[in-house]
Amino acid sequence: MNPLASWQFWALGSAVFAALTAILAKVGVENVNSDFATFIRTIVILAAAGAMVLVTKHWQAPATVTPKTWTFLILSSIATGLSWICYFRALKLGNAAQVAPIDKLSVVLVAIIAALLLGEKLSPINWAGVALIGVGAVLVALRV
């Protein structure tokens, strides 16, 4: 099986880059306002995403995107922006080793919301894993 066609490969890549994001951002926000740091990050991501669309030739005419898709992508973008603003502010104020685990409580929230709103089914063992992620995130974030 081609690993590039595997969701697991890309999810692991996401985790690795998210970890690097926390470490690099913690150093990056040291001497700059967290909102300005988020602005810089957004510009770089916009350029990188644009380059990716060009390189992979995945551009499509905006008119081919349905109104429902536009609505949900815009709402997702707003949520992403707010998440980044909160994340960078948290990194400015706290330790990366405490901020990142609390940020990963999003895993717990996704599981709950996906089950309630999207009808996704998780097995009891999956829910146990979700609970362990939640408990683990809180335990890592504790300063004792």
MIZALUM-470914 format. One line per 5 residues: their letters; for each residue x, y, z of N, C-alpha, C. Coordinates in pm, whole numbers. Example, Ala and Ser with C-alpha at 12.3 -4.5 7.8 and 13.67 -1.06 7.14 Angstrom:
2
as = 1319/-569/780/1230/-450/780/1320/-330/780 ~ 1285/-225/708/1367/-106/714/1290/3/787 .
end
This chain:
144
mnpla = 84/-119/0/0/0/0/89/125/0 ~ 51/221/-78/124/347/-87/98/431/38 ~ 202/460/118/180/537/241/123/676/215 ~ 149/733/99/96/866/68/-54/865/48 ~ -112/747/30/-257/734/15/-324/695/146 .
swqfw = -248/695/255/-298/652/385/-330/771/474 ~ -447/771/534/-482/880/626/-390/877/748 ~ -344/758/786/-257/747/903/-124/819/880 ~ -69/807/760/55/876/725/39/1027/742 ~ -68/1080/686/-90/1225/691/-126/1271/832 .
algsa = -198/1189/909/-231/1225/1047/-104/1228/1133 ~ -15/1133/1112/112/1133/1185/195/1255/1146 ~ 196/1286/1017/265/1407/973/208/1531/1040 ~ 77/1536/1051/12/1648/1119/58/1659/1264 ~ 66/1545/1332/111/1544/1472/255/1592/1485 .
vfaal = 342/1544/1395/483/1586/1400/494/1737/1378 ~ 424/1787/1275/433/1930/1247/363/2014/1353 ~ 258/1961/1416/194/2033/1526/290/2044/1644 ~ 366/1937/1670/466/1942/1777/572/2046/1745 ~ 621/2045/1622/719/2145/1582/660/2286/1591 .
taila = 533/2299/1555/467/2429/1564/474/2484/1706 ~ 444/2399/1803/444/2445/1943/583/2491/1985 ~ 684/2413/1953/820/2447/1994/870/2572/1922 ~ 855/2574/1791/902/2689/1713/824/2816/1746 ~ 693/2802/1766/611/2919/1799/645/2974/1937 .
kvgve = 673/2886/2032/709/2932/2166/832/3022/2160 ~ 932/2982/2083/1052/3064/2066/1017/3189/1985 ~ 933/3172/1883/898/3283/1794/819/3395/1860 ~ 736/3363/1959/655/3467/2022/727/3534/2140 ~ 849/3492/2164/924/3543/2279/933/3696/2282 .
nvnsd = 962/3757/2168/984/3901/2165/890/3974/2071 ~ 769/3920/2053/672/3984/1964/532/3960/2020 ~ 441/4050/1988/302/4034/2029/246/3908/1965 ~ 170/3830/2041/118/3703/1990/23/3722/1871 ~ -53/3831/1869/-143/3855/1756/-63/3885/1629 .
fatfi = 45/3960/1642/130/3989/1526/198/3861/1478 ~ 238/3776/1572/298/3647/1537/198/3562/1458 ~ 73/3563/1500/-32/3490/1427/-49/3546/1287 ~ -42/3678/1274/-52/3743/1143/60/3696/1050 ~ 183/3694/1101/297/3648/1021/276/3503/980 .
rtivi = 236/3420/1075/212/3278/1048/107/3261/938 ~ 2/3341/943/-105/3331/845/-57/3366/705 ~ 25/3469/694/80/3507/563/165/3394/506 ~ 249/3335/590/336/3226/544/251/3106/502 ~ 150/3074/579/64/2960/545/-12/2987/416 .
laaag = -60/3108/398/-129/3145/274/-38/3124/153 ~ 86/3170/164/181/3153/54/211/3005/30 ~ 230/2929/137/260/2786/123/142/2710/62 ~ 22/2741/107/-96/2673/53/-116/2709/-94 ~ -94/2836/-127/-104/2878/-267/-2/2808/-354 .
amvlv = 119/2796/-305/224/2725/-380/186/2578/-398 ~ 130/2518/-296/90/2378/-305/-18/2358/-410 ~ -114/2448/-414/-221/2439/-515/-162/2452/-655 ~ -67/2543/-672/-4/2561/-803/80/2440/-842 ~ 162/2392/-750/252/2280/-779/173/2152/-810 .
tkhwq = 67/2128/-735/-11/2005/-755/-117/2021/-863 ~ -130/2144/-914/-231/2174/-1017/-372/2142/-969 ~ -401/2174/-844/-532/2149/-786/-621/2273/-780 ~ -583/2377/-854/-667/2496/-859/-801/2460/-922 ~ -908/2516/-868/-1038/2503/-933/-1107/2637/-927 .
apatv = -1192/2660/-1021/-1262/2788/-1028/-1349/2803/-903 ~ -1340/2916/-834/-1423/2936/-715/-1572/2917/-741 ~ -1616/2945/-863/-1758/2930/-895/-1803/2783/-891 ~ -1708/2689/-896/-1744/2546/-892/-1767/2497/-749 ~ -1738/2582/-651/-1756/2544/-511/-1899/2578/-470 .
tpktw = -1967/2481/-410/-2108/2500/-374/-2121/2600/-259 ~ -2237/2665/-248/-2258/2757/-135/-2241/2689/1 ~ -2286/2565/14/-2269/2492/140/-2121/2476/172 ~ -2042/2438/72/-1898/2422/93/-1834/2554/131 ~ -1869/2662/60/-1817/2795/95/-1850/2828/240 .
tflil = -1974/2807/279/-2017/2840/416/-1935/2766/519 ~ -1920/2635/501/-1848/2557/601/-1698/2582/598 ~ -1642/2610/481/-1499/2644/476/-1473/2780/540 ~ -1564/2874/521/-1549/3006/585/-1561/2991/737 ~ -1661/2916/783/-1676/2894/927/-1554/2822/984 .
ssiat = -1503/2724/912/-1383/2653/955/-1264/2747/962 ~ -1254/2837/865/-1144/2934/864/-1151/3028/983 ~ -1271/3070/1017/-1289/3157/1135/-1246/3081/1260 ~ -1290/2956/1271/-1252/2874/1387/-1101/2854/1393 ~ -1039/2830/1278/-893/2814/1273/-823/2941/1319 .
glswi = -867/3054/1267/-806/3181/1306/-818/3207/1455 ~ -936/3183/1508/-955/3202/1653/-870/3103/1734 ~ -859/2981/1684/-775/2881/1750/-629/2927/1752 ~ -580/2976/1639/-441/3022/1631/-416/3140/1723 ~ -510/3233/1726/-495/3350/1814/-487/3305/1960 .
cyfra = -577/3215/1998/-577/3163/2135/-449/3085/2164 ~ -406/3004/2069/-288/2920/2087/-163/3004/2105 ~ -144/3103/2018/-25/3187/2029/-28/3270/2156 ~ -145/3318/2196/-155/3393/2322/-120/3301/2439 ~ -170/3177/2436/-139/3081/2542/10/3051/2546 .
lklgn = 73/3035/2428/217/3009/2425/297/3128/2477 ~ 248/3247/2449/316/3368/2499/315/3370/2652 ~ 204/3323/2711/186/3332/2855/230/3208/2932 ~ 232/3092/2864/259/2968/2936/370/2887/2874 ~ 395/2772/2932/496/2679/2882/439/2594/2769 .
aaqva = 519/2572/2666/475/2491/2552/432/2352/2596 ~ 503/2295/2693/471/2160/2741/338/2154/2816 ~ 286/2270/2856/155/2274/2919/47/2318/2821 ~ 81/2412/2735/-17/2464/2639/-58/2357/2538 ~ 40/2289/2480/12/2192/2373/-84/2081/2417 .
pidkl = -68/2022/2535/-162/1917/2575/-306/1970/2592 ~ -319/2089/2647/-454/2145/2661/-513/2171/2523 ~ -430/2219/2431/-476/2238/2293/-525/2106/2235 ~ -461/1997/2271/-500/1866/2217/-627/1811/2280 ~ -683/1882/2376/-816/1844/2421/-916/1857/2307 .
svvlv = -872/1922/2199/-956/1928/2079/-990/1787/2030 ~ -902/1691/2054/-929/1552/2015/-1055/1502/2087 ~ -1063/1532/2215/-1179/1491/2295/-1305/1562/2244 ~ -1292/1692/2221/-1408/1769/2173/-1453/1722/2035 ~ -1359/1691/1947/-1395/1641/1813/-1473/1510/1826 .
aiiaa = -1427/1419/1909/-1495/1291/1924/-1638/1311/1973 ~ -1656/1398/2072/-1790/1422/2127/-1879/1489/2022 ~ -1829/1593/1959/-1909/1667/1860/-1938/1580/1737 ~ -1840/1502/1693/-1861/1415/1577/-1968/1310/1608 ~ -1969/1260/1730/-2071/1162/1768/-2209/1228/1776 .
lllge = -2215/1347/1837/-2344/1414/1855/-2400/1474/1727 ~ -2317/1542/1650/-2366/1616/1534/-2350/1544/1401 ~ -2246/1462/1388/-2221/1395/1261/-2265/1248/1262 ~ -2307/1200/1378/-2353/1061/1387/-2242/959/1378 ~ -2116/1001/1401/-2006/905/1397/-2013/814/1519 .
klspi = -1980/688/1497/-1988/588/1603/-1849/551/1651 ~ -1830/557/1780/-1706/512/1841/-1738/394/1931 ~ -1650/297/1932/-1668/178/2016/-1633/215/2160 ~ -1670/129/2254/-1631/154/2393/-1480/171/2411 ~ -1401/92/2338/-1255/106/2348/-1210/240/2293 .
nwagv = -1277/289/2187/-1246/422/2133/-1277/529/2236 ~ -1392/518/2301/-1428/617/2403/-1331/612/2521 ~ -1283/493/2554/-1183/482/2661/-1056/558/2620 ~ -1017/543/2495/-901/617/2445/-923/767/2450 ~ -1042/811/2413/-1074/954/2419/-1064/1003/2563 .
aligv = -1119/926/2656/-1112/963/2798/-966/970/2846 ~ -885/874/2805/-743/874/2844/-670/995/2786 ~ -704/1032/2663/-644/1153/2605/-680/1274/2690 ~ -805/1283/2728/-848/1397/2811/-778/1400/2944 ~ -776/1287/3012/-709/1280/3142/-560/1305/3126 .
gavlv = -499/1247/3024/-356/1265/3000/-321/1411/2972 ~ -403/1477/2891/-378/1618/2860/-380/1703/2987 ~ -477/1677/3072/-486/1754/3196/-368/1723/3288 ~ -330/1595/3298/-217/1559/3385/-85/1620/3336 ~ -65/1622/3205/59/1682/3152/60/1832/3177 .
alrv = -55/1894/3171/-62/2039/3187/-51/2086/3333 ~ -74/1994/3427/-65/2032/3568/78/2074/3604 ~ 87/2175/3685/217/2218/3739/220/2184/3887 ~ 283/2071/3920/291/2030/4061/434/2014/4104 .
end
